[in-house]
Amino acid sequence: MTLPSIPFFRPSISEAAIDAVAGVLRSGWLTTGEQVLEFEREFAAYVGAAHAVAVNSGTAALHLGLAATGVGPGDEVIVPTMTFAATAEVAIHLGATPVLVDCDPATLNVDHEAIAAAITPRTRAVMPVHFAGRAVDMKAVTDLAAAHELVVVDDAAHALPARSGGHVVGTIGDATAFSFYANKPITTGEGGMLTTADEELAERARVLRLHGMSRGAWKRFSLEGSWDYDVQELGYKYNMPDILAALGRHQLARSDKLHDARRRLAAQYADRLADVPAVSPLDPGDPDAHAWHLYIVRLELDRLTIDRARFIELLAERGIGTGVHYKPLHMHGYFRRTLGYHDDDLPRASAVYPQLVSLPLYPEMDQQSVDRVATAVGDIAAANTR
Ligand SMILES: *Cc1c(COP(=O)(O)O)cnc(C)c1O
């Protein structure tokens, strides 16, 4: 008998959300409109931020966060090497230089001492990434930022909802970027949100999100809108359509439930993997403050006779999907070529990368599936230990 396969991720879309999207499709107004305004209001209230600006990707939210704080040519932006390409890419698009810093291998979060060591007179911003959903110790980052007059744009693509030192992620940095990509904690297929306490920053992000056009320009094809608008500065096409916002509102309303489910499954993984040789989960910190976007284990390769690729292959043979998050930026061709990095420039990230495997984790995963994955991980480790 072959068991059903367990995908790495499956989104959790309610029938009510599908109906809401169909409602927008029937309404005659598809792009940015009332659904987006409501989604922004609800999202701001959910994280406790003063302002939320909806955009069409997490990358766009990061880009607008940096742009609206005035990052530009000649600036240096401190970016953890342990992240997805988007975090560094947006700094480069603004003419700034990302300065990559190493991680704490126990959490994969940025190492605060590495941030401090990377600060120069040209440093303008720092972009902590709440890796896998475990919040960065933001007090340490904001203290450093205050001492050196840096802006903090945190990448919360994994971190809805998460807390750092009792504060909700999305209310701590000068601006925080969330992603609603298909496998993120809540999804709109593609989408993102920028939150901030700073009204001026939010206003600037709103203008930049739609071609730098004057406020309200998105209404220009409605009866209440005006045909007249002014392009005030060079902007982007980053607005979120109502089709996606309708889905996002339903996802957001279920965010706590989805989070509870992920948290329970993560606790079950921790329990089931505790005695597995040569496999150790990342240090979660306070598990209740963790968003549990990803469940990542480290393979102790010196105790195993197989490498990560073979480990993943053996899991796939048992019908189990996995991922790897992420190849550090300094190990990618583009960043090596343009920024001149070598593996030994960021030795801890280079050393931890070959050990990383992300196991399946999604709200509709059942306990038997977690058991099956943990059993498979245990069997494979036991059969291939030195
Ligand atoms: C997903 C992700 C992004 C980019 O989000 P998109 O919505 O795909 O543009 C940025 N940073 C991290 C850490 C991510 O995981």
The ligand as a Gaussian input file, in Angstrom:
#p B3LYP/6-31G(d) Opt

LIG

0 1
 C        8.777000      35.573000       0.595000
 C        9.853000      36.437000       1.096000
 C       10.076000      37.724000       0.572000
 C        9.400000      38.238000      -0.638000
 O        8.026000      38.200000      -0.614000
 P        7.213000      38.147000      -1.994000
 O        5.806000      38.360000      -1.543000
 O        7.453000      36.801000      -2.589000
 O        7.721000      39.251000      -2.842000
 C       11.029000      38.517000       1.178000
 N       11.759000      38.068000       2.207000
 C       11.595000      36.842000       2.714000
 C       12.428000      36.425000       3.884000
 C       10.657000      35.983000       2.164000
 O       10.521000      34.739000       2.650000

